[in-house]
Amino acid sequence: MLARASSSNSNVWSSLATTICTGLPSIPDRFSVYNSITHFSLHQIPAVKVVVRSRLPLGMEGRPVQIVVAKEDHTFELDEEALANIVCQEHVKDKHIAVISVAGAFRKGKSFLLDFFLRYLKANGSPDWLGPEDRPLTGFSWRGGCERDTTGILAWSEVLMVDAPNGEKIAVLLLDTQGAFDSQSTVRDCATIFALSTMTSSVQVYNLSQNIQEDDLQHLQLFTEYGRLALEDSGDVPFQKLEFLVRDWSFPYEASYGEVGGKSILERRLQISDKQHPELQALRKHIRACFTDISCFLMPHPGLKVATNPNFDGRLTDIEPDFKEQLKVLVPLLLSPENLVVKQIGGNRIRAKELLHYFQSYMAIYKGDELPEPKSMLEATAEANNLSAVAGAKEVYSSSMEAICGGDKPFMSSNALEGEHMRVKDKAIEHFQGRRKMGGAEFSEKYKERLEQEIEEQFSHYRTQNESKNIFKAFKTPATLFVVAIFFYFVSGFLGLLGLYPLANLANLMMGLTLVTLCTWAYIRYSGGMRDIGTVIDFVAEAIWENAVRPTYLNMAGSGLEQVTQRMTNITMGTQVAAGVSNHTRANVSKAKST
């Protein structure tokens, strides 16, 4: 409805926007309306933007901007203009930049946490940065409920400055990412968003619920490997700091809240021992090798009011004291000047304006076909299961065909070989279909087609091998060259008798070249060298055989056979006539004697 508005109706839409924003119960909802208008680029109705923005909290200069847009066809598109407007501002573009990203499963409070990061940065890290207890939490759009709220990647439009201990001003960019594993995202979607945010951030906060589980590590391995593949292998550790943030930690009696307890849990989860399966060891080695720094922080539950109250707007009065105390530790741990991590690529600290080029390069890779398709665990297992069945069926085919027409077996006719091929092929396909395979019949059908194709390729090899055992096929080239030499020999003699000596000499030259070619072919066959020349000689000889020698031979053989047949017919008819005359004479003699 808004998209069809025109500038002439700006007053009407202004009144409507005022009504909408005044009626919204919470500040986050007002941000959501504003973000929706920005997302649809409604420049035709600036009055609506002005009204909505006027209803935002005072002093809130920035807003969330979508820089990576999730499209309906499960692809992602970089909004270069939006990102450039953030990182290429005059006071920002030449500053070194720290990029803080929060990623993880959907509906786990990522945007909620980022708004506390934003509050800390706006307060310049003052001791009372949490602010008044009754102040609503504003910034990135967040809400309660079970459905996803964030899509793609969002950045805060205001790049905040932090004074480093050495006096340098560091730009800080906050990124909010689409939650993983919701009902509308594929494995590729999740892997792309997580990998892209990890590649472009200096600190990746891996937001987890209640514990660090093995499947969390497996997903991290998949996503980081998908990101590592897109990077050039420089020999350096590909990513910087990884912060495991375990939300709603319920076991403070085993590991205390905060950094110390998180370190204890992290050491247990990433511990490598000889008793572990090699697969588990490899997973942990991979994670450790992907990041220069890995740490963990345990956060308590924020309270039932936060989880169950649909009207919760982020006021500190509704949040449990333990959660607020740990916020005061976690946020400075990541964002204080002495702890801030500047983004580095290839060992070099990058400036804000350079981030745009890296986003462009990475997005181009993920939009192309250079990277393999990430798969779910079921799909990957089913693929491996079907590939194993294909390999077993191919082994059945090759072992059977080796017994029939292998290298040490004699030549067999083409028709017989074709029949054996079809019989063994059916046997191999029956073996494939008889194996228990994951993924169902429809999933296995493409592997069956792949098996049939590979079997036909193998049969082509066996057919060529069988043809090479035919002694007449092996001597086709020398026989053809010999016939050509004899032909030019007789042509030379005949032309000499006619006195056409120039033409006779030319025929002799052709005969000599043919004999030299024959000797060259024999040497190539004997020595195994100059194989390309041998292939050309075989090709030319084959052409001469098919287009000249063979048709002539068939015509002569046909003509000779016709003459022989006619002669045999004449002989047979003559014999029959003579026998008839003899029988008639005997009959007359017998009749005369009886008389």
Number of C-alpha atoms within 10 A of each C-alpha: 4 12 12 8 14 14 13 10 12 16 13 13 21 19 13 14 21 16 13 14 22 13 11 12 11 18 20 21 18 23 24 17 19 23 21 12 19 15 12 10 12 17 14 16 22 16 19 24 20 14 20 22 20 12 17 19 14 8 7 12 11 14 20 22 22 25 23 24 16 20 11 8 6 11 14 19 16 20 15 14 11 15 22 18 13 22 25 19 14 11 11 22 19 17 20 20 32 28 23 28 26 26 26 26 20 22 21 19 19 25 25 20 18 24 20 21 23 23 18 22 21 16 13 17 18 11 10 10 16 19 15 11 12 12 13 17 23 26 24 29 24 26 22 19 12 10 11 19 16 20 19 22 25 24 25 23 20 22 23 19 20 22 14 14 11 8 9 12 17 24 24 27 23 23 25 28 26 28 28 22 14 16 9 10 16 16 18 19 21 24 24 24 25 29 25 23 24 28 24 24 28 24 27 27 24 21 21 23 19 16 18 20 11 13 9 15 17 16 18 20 19 20 22 24 19 22 24 18 15 19 14 10 11 9 7 14 17 24 25 22 20 23 18 21 27 22 21 19 21 16 14 13 8 10 17 20 23 22 20 15 19 23 19 16 21 17 12 11 15 18 13 17 10 7 7 11 10 11 9 17 16 14 19 17 15 15 19 15 14 20 17 13 14 17 18 23 26 30 28 24 19 18 15 11 14 19 13 11 12 11 12 17 22 23 16 20 13 17 19 16 15 14 18 16 14 17 19 16 13 18 19 17 15 17 22 18 19 13 12 21 21 21 26 19 16 14 11 9 13 18 22 27 22 16 21 19 13 14 20 14 13 19 18 15 14 21 13 8 9 11 13 10 11 19 15 14 12 11 14 13 15 18 19 14 17 24 19 15 24 25 13 15 25 22 13 18 23 19 12 18 19 13 11 18 18 16 13 10 12 11 17 15 10 12 9 9 19 12 11 15 21 13 12 19 24 13 15 24 21 12 17 25 16 11 15 10 20 16 15 10 11 8 15 22 13 12 17 20 12 14 22 19 12 14 21 15 12 15 20 12 11 21 17 10 15 20 16 13 16 14 10 11 11 12 10 15 22 19 16 23 25 15 15 20 21 15 14 20 18 15 18 23 17 13 16 15 11 9 11 13 14 12 14 22 15 14 21 19 15 18 23 15 14 20 18 13 16 20 14 16 23 15 14 17 13 9 10 10 11 13 13 10 13 19 13 12 19 17 13 14 20 16 13 16 21 11 11 13 17 13 12 13 12 11 12 12 12 12 12 12 12 12 12 12 12 12 12 12 12 12 12 11 12 12 11 12 12 11 12 11 11 11 11 11 12 11 11 10 10 10 10 9 7 6 5
